[in-house]
């Protein structure tokens, strides 16, 4: 059932991307004195890329913060195993 939901979500995403890619919609960003005109599809893809990059950075930082505790636990377990063997 879980896989069926994922497949339906992927198909829905494919249909949405296809319909957006054939759209003539544009996005106009104005930051005086500059104007940036992007297609809506490019903007959505860039926004998705920024989200994925930000998610990866947050996961990397979380792993870096948890690393000292993980190493401490690993060394403690290793010492306990070595003590039991002796």
C-alpha positions in Angstrom: 0.0 0.0 0.0 2.8 2.3 0.9 4.5 1.7 -2.5 1.2 2.4 -4.3 0.9 5.8 -2.6 4.5 6.6 -3.6 3.9 5.6 -7.2 0.7 7.8 -7.3 2.6 10.7 -5.9 5.4 10.3 -8.4 2.9 10.1 -11.3 1.1 13.2 -10.0 4.4 15.1 -9.8 5.3 14.0 -13.3 1.9 15.3 -14.6 2.4 18.6 -12.7 5.9 19.1 -14.0 4.8 18.3 -17.6 1.9 20.7 -17.4 4.0 23.5 -15.9 6.8 23.0 -18.5 4.3 23.6 -21.3 2.9 26.7 -19.7 3.9 30.1 -20.9 3.9 31.6 -17.4 6.7 33.9 -16.4 7.8 35.3 -13.1 9.1 38.8 -12.9 11.4 39.7 -10.0 12.0 43.4 -9.6 14.8 44.7 -7.4 15.4 48.3 -8.5 17.3 48.9 -10.7 17.3 45.2 -11.8 14.6 43.1 -13.4 14.8 39.3 -13.6 12.4 37.4 -15.8 12.3 33.7 -15.3 10.0 31.0 -16.6 7.8 29.6 -13.9 9.2 26.1 -14.4 12.8 27.3 -13.9 11.8 29.1 -10.8 10.1 26.0 -9.3 13.1 23.9 -10.2 15.5 26.4 -8.6 13.3 26.6 -5.5 13.3 22.8 -5.2 17.1 22.8 -5.6 17.5 25.4 -2.9 15.2 23.3 -0.6 17.2 20.1 -1.2 20.5 21.9 -0.7 19.2 23.5 2.6 17.9 20.1 3.8 21.3 18.5 3.1 23.1 21.3 5.0 20.8 21.0 8.0 21.3 17.2 8.0 25.1 17.6 7.7 25.1 20.1 10.6 23.0 17.8 12.7 25.3 14.9 12.1 28.3 17.1 12.9 26.8 18.1 16.2 25.9 14.5 17.2 29.4 13.2 16.2 31.1 13.7 19.5 28.4 11.7 21.4 28.6 9.0 18.8 32.4 8.7 19.1 32.2 8.7 22.9 29.6 5.9 22.9 31.7 3.9 20.3 34.9 4.2 22.4 33.0 3.3 25.6 31.5 0.2 24.0 34.9 -0.8 22.5 36.6 -0.5 25.9 33.8 -2.6 27.5 34.2 -5.3 24.9 38.0 -5.3 25.4 37.5 -5.5 29.1 35.2 -8.4 28.8 37.7 -10.3 26.6 40.5 -9.8 29.1 
